[in-house]
Amino acid sequence: MRPSVNEASSEELELVHLYEQAPIGLCVTDRQHRYVRINRRLCEINGKSREEHIGHTIHEVLPDIANQIVPMFQRVIDSGEPVRGHEVRGETAAPGGEARVFLGDHYPLRSEGGRVLYVHTMVQDITAQRRAEAFLKETNEELEARVTQRTAELESLSAQFVHIARRTAMGELVGSIAHELNQPLSAILANAEAALRFMEAGNPDMQEIREILQDIVKDDTRAGQIIRRLRTLLQKQAGSRERVQLDELVDQFLPLIRSEALGARARITLESAPNLPPVEADPVQLQQVIMNLLTNAIDAVRSSTSDGGDIRVVLSSIREKSVTVTVRDDGRGIPAESIGQVFTAFFTTKPHGLGIGLSVCKTIVEAHGGTISVENLVPRGCSISFVLPLKSATAP
């Protein structure tokens, strides 16, 4: 059953309305490149009225960019094949007076005999997308430069740690620090790559791009903070004595060992007495003692259970005469037959241990006029404490 005349007219009017209100530019040109039909959006893109298009050639309407467009139209007429993804750059009469970028698809419209009579074109203004892509590319290059800089700083810091490790066995921290820095650096690269993929999909959501870039800045700031903490630890030469706040020293160190603790599912808490008095000590050497004790506690938690465990760092003061630092874990503890030898050089209960960590701790603590001790806890775990007088012994 054929539609009535009224029904056909209604459908035609609906198609005309859809063509006119389409969000992309649409037009039909004849073999002489004259406009025979154009919708509202393309008039806006070209900056001219419908009357200024119909019956006029592309050269007349768009003199500045016609040389980029006409060859594509002629190619469709001559070959009978569509041309897709044709990019044009330049100015139109639209307000703004600036070069823009347009993406066009051109299709042949044939007569019943197969001859190409017209070219139907779809045009999108992709200027904002191209600008965003250029901005993102520039930002990505800047971020890559930052990553390169951070990596160089990490290598420099690692070299300094290796130098310290020859004297104090601090080299155990290098892997943990590298992992700690790798997290924000990897996040920076992943976010940059995600943003690039998002842009390539077209029609970018600039708010989402801004959020991605904000995440990148946050991760870069985090990497910088880690590096600054490491520099603080390394800027003083071992052997120099000064007034040291042990609670600040421990608090400064904990972020550097966070990745290792997370890997062992160890939860570290710091409990410090209020108004803890400072001690006269070498901060680099005390940092080494704290590092060894915490590393041992993390290893104990890791080897005792797959569910992780708790590590408590407790700082206290006795009648303004000394400060005590205690590291407690709920691991398996030390075998009773071995507990008296843990501070002996080259003695170890670890399968792959060197037996120098606690020996170094004992040497450093005693050089500061202090004492160090160890005990097993009930029902499980181990506690190692060192006590430092507020006025240290003479430096060796």
N, C-alpha and C positions, 0 to 999 in steps of 0.2 A: 504493500500500500504506500503510495507516494504521499509525502507531506503536502499539506495545503499551501496555497500561496502565502497566506498569513504566517503559517508556521515557518516556511522557508525564510520569509523576510525577518522574522524574529531571530532565527538562528544567525542570519547574516549580520544583523545589528549587534548581536552578542559578540560575534567574532570581531567585528569592527571595534567594538568597545574594548575587548581584550587586547587587540593590537595597539590601540591608542594608549591604553593604560599600562602597557608592559613596562617593567622596571628597567629594561635594557633598551638601547637604541635600536630601532628597526627602520629599514628603508628598502625601496625597490628602485633600481635604476635601469634605464634602457641601454641599447647597444651603443648609443652616443654618450653614455655616462651622464644622462640627464635624470634628475630625480622625478619619479612619477608617483611615488608614495613615501610618506615619512610619518613617524609617530612623534608624540609629544616629547618623549625622553631624548630622542636624537636631536630634536630642535634645541633642547636645553644644552646638550653637549656641544653642539656647533655654535650656539649663541645667536641663532637666527630664526625668524618665524617660518611657518609652513609656506607662506606665500613667497618668501625669499629662496625657498628650495625648489618647489614644483616648477618644472620646465627649465630649470637652470642646471648647468653642468657642474661637476665636482670642482673643476678648475675655477669656476665663477664663485662658488660658495665657499670653498676652502683653498684659497690660492697658496697659502703657506705650506700646506701638507699634501696637496693634490698629487705631487710627484711620487709620494709614497703609496698613495691609494690606487690611482688609476691603473698602474701596471697589474695589480692584483685583480681588479675588475676585468681587465682585458684578457688576462690569463684564463679566467673562468669562462668568458665568452668564447675564446679560441679553443680551449681544451674540452669544455663541457664538464670539467671536474671541479668540485668545490675546493676552496682554499680556507683552511682553518688555522686559528691561532696567529693571525697576521697582526703584528704589533706596530703601531704608528706612534711617533713622538713629535710633538710640536704644539703650536698655539692655534686656538680657534678664536672665534669672536665672543666666546663665553666670558662672563665677568671674571676678573682676576688677572688677566693679561700675563699668564705664565705658561710655560711649556707643560704639557700634560702627556699622559701615556694612555693609549687606547688599544683595546684588543678586539679584533674583528674576525668574524667567520662569514665567508661569502659562498652562496649556493646558486647554481644555475636554475632558471625557470624556463621551461621549453614549450614550444608550440606542439600541436598534435603531431606534426611531422618530425619532431625531435630537434628542431633548430632552437638554439639558445636565444631567447628574445629579451630576457631581463636577468638581472642579478639581484638576489635577495640577500641583504646584509644584516647581521646582528652585531652591535657595537657595545662594549662595556668600557667605562672609564676606570682604569685600574691604577690611577696615579697614586692614591693613598696606599694601595698594596705595595707598589714598587718602592715608594718612599720608606714604608715600614721595613721592607726587606733590606734596603740599603742601610737603614739605621741599625737593624739587627745585625747585619754583616759587620758594620763598623764596631758595634758593641761586642760582637763575638771576637773580633780580632783583638780588641782591647783586653777582653777577658782572657784570651789565650796568652797575651803578653803578661798578664798578671799571674796566671798559672805558671808560666815559665819563670817569672821572678820568684814566686813562692817556692818553686821546686829548687831553684838555685840557692835560695836561702836555707832550705831544708838540707841540701847537700853540704852547705857550709857548716851548718849546725851539727850535722852528723859527724863531719870531720873533727869538729871540736870535741864532741863526745868521745870519739875514738881515742883522741889524745888523752882525755881524762881517764878513759877506761884502762889505759896501760898502767895507771897508777892506782886507781880506786875501783876497778871492775864495773864502772858505770855503763859500759857498753851494752849491758842487758836492756837498757832503756831504749836504744836506738830503734829497734823493731816496733816497739809500742808507740813511740813518737811518730814514726813514719806512718803507721796505721791511723793514728789520730788525725794527722794532717791529710791523709788520703781521702778521708770522708768528705770534708768540705770541698776539696779540689775536684773529686769525682762528681759531687753534686753540681758544682759550677758547670762542668763540661756537659753533664746530662741535661741540665736545664737549658743550656745554650743550644744543644742539638735538638731538644724538644721544641724550642721556639722556632728554629729554622724549619723543622718539619711542619709545624703549624702554619707558618707563613706560606710554605709551598702549596698547601691545600687551598689557598685562595680565600678571599673575604675574611681577612684576619680580624679577630676580636682584640682591639687595642687594649682593653682593660685586662684581658687575660695575659697579653704580652707584658703589660706593666707589672702584673703580679709575678710573672716568671723572672723578670729583671730584678724585682725587689728581692726575691729569693736568692738570686745570684749574688747581689750585693751583700746580703746577710751572711752567706757562706764564705765570701771573700773576707769579710770582717772577722768571722770566726777563725779562719786560717791565720790572719794577721795577729789575732790575740794569742793564739798558741805560740807563734813564733816570738812574740814579745815576751811571753812568760819564759821561754827557753833562753832568750837573750839575758833576761834578768838573772837566771841561774848561772849563766856562763860568764857574765861580765867581770866577776871577781875571781882573782887567782886563789887557788888553794893555798892554805898556809896563813892567810891574813885573818886576824881576829877582830871582831867587832861585836857590838851589842845586837843580839839576835832575839826576835820574838818567835819562839818555837811554834806557836799556834798559827802565825802568819806563814811561816816556812812550810809547815805541813799543808795548810790550806792552798798554798801556791803550787805545791807538788801534786796534789790529788788529781787535778784535771789531766796531767800528763800520763797518769797510769790508768785512766778511766777505761780505755779500750781493752787493756789486758784484763781488768777486773770484769768488764762486761763479758769477755770471752769465757771467763771461768764462772760466770753467774755469781760473782761475789759482790755483796752489798757492803760498801765501806761507809762508816759513820765516824765523825770527828766529835769528840766530847772534850771541851776545854774548860778548865776552871776560869772564872772571871778574873780580870786584872792579873793575868799571868805575868810574873816579872821576867825581864829579858835575861839572857845568859851571855857571857862573854865567850864567843866561840867562832870557829871558822864555818860560815854558812854552807860552803860547798861540801865540806866533809860531813857536816850533819845531814845535809840533803842525801848524801851517799848512804848514811846509816839508815835513814828513814826509807829510802828506796829499797835497800836490801831486806829490811824487816817486812815491808809491805809485799814485796815480790815473793818472799818465802810464805807469807800468809795466804796470798792468792794461789800459789802452787799447792798449799795444803788443802784449801777449799776445793780446788779443781780435782785433786786426786782422791778426795774422800767420798764425793757423791755427785751424781749428775744433776741434782736439784740445786746446786750452788750452796752458798752459806753466807754467814755474816762475819765481818771484820770490824773491830772497834779500835779506834785510835784514841787513847785517853791521855790527857795532859793535866798534871796537877802540880801543886807547889807545897813544900813542907816548911812552914814557919819562916818563909822568906830566906831560906838557906839554900834550897836546891829546887830543881824542876825535874819531874819524872815524866817520861814518855813511855806508854805501854801499848803494845800492839797485840790484840787478842783475836784469835780465829777459832772457829768451831770445826776444824778439820780433824784428822785422826790423831793428832798429837805426835810426840816423839817417842820412839821405843825406849822403854825404861833403861835398857842396857846402853843406850847411846846418848842419853841426855847430858851426861857429864863430859862428853867430847865435842859437843856441837860448836864450841868456839876454838877448837883445835884446827890449825891450818891443814887443808887438804882432806879433812874428814867430812863426809857427806852421807846423808840418808837418801838422796835423790838418785835415780838411775843414771841421769846425765849431768849431775852436778859436778862442780869443780872443787867444792869444799873451801872456798876462799871468802865467801860473802860475810858470814858471821865472824870469821877471824878478822877481816878488815874492820867490821863494826867494833869489835872488842878493842882493837888497836886505836881506833879513832876516839872512842869514848874514854879510854884510859889516858890518852894523850891530853884530853881536856880535864883530867882530874876526876873523872866520873867512874861509875861501875855499871856493869850490864849483867843481867841474870835471865834465866829461863825456867819455866815450870809448866808441867802438864795441868790441864784443867779437868774438873769433874763435871759432867760425865765424859766429856770429850773436848778436844781442842788444846791449844797451846798459848802461852802468854810469855812474851819477851819484853823486858823493861830495861831502860837505861836511865840513870840518874846523873844529872850534871849540876855541879855547884854553881851558884850565881856568879862567883868569881872564878874563872877557869884557871887551870894550871898553866905554867909558862909554856908557850908553844915550842915544840921540838924544833 
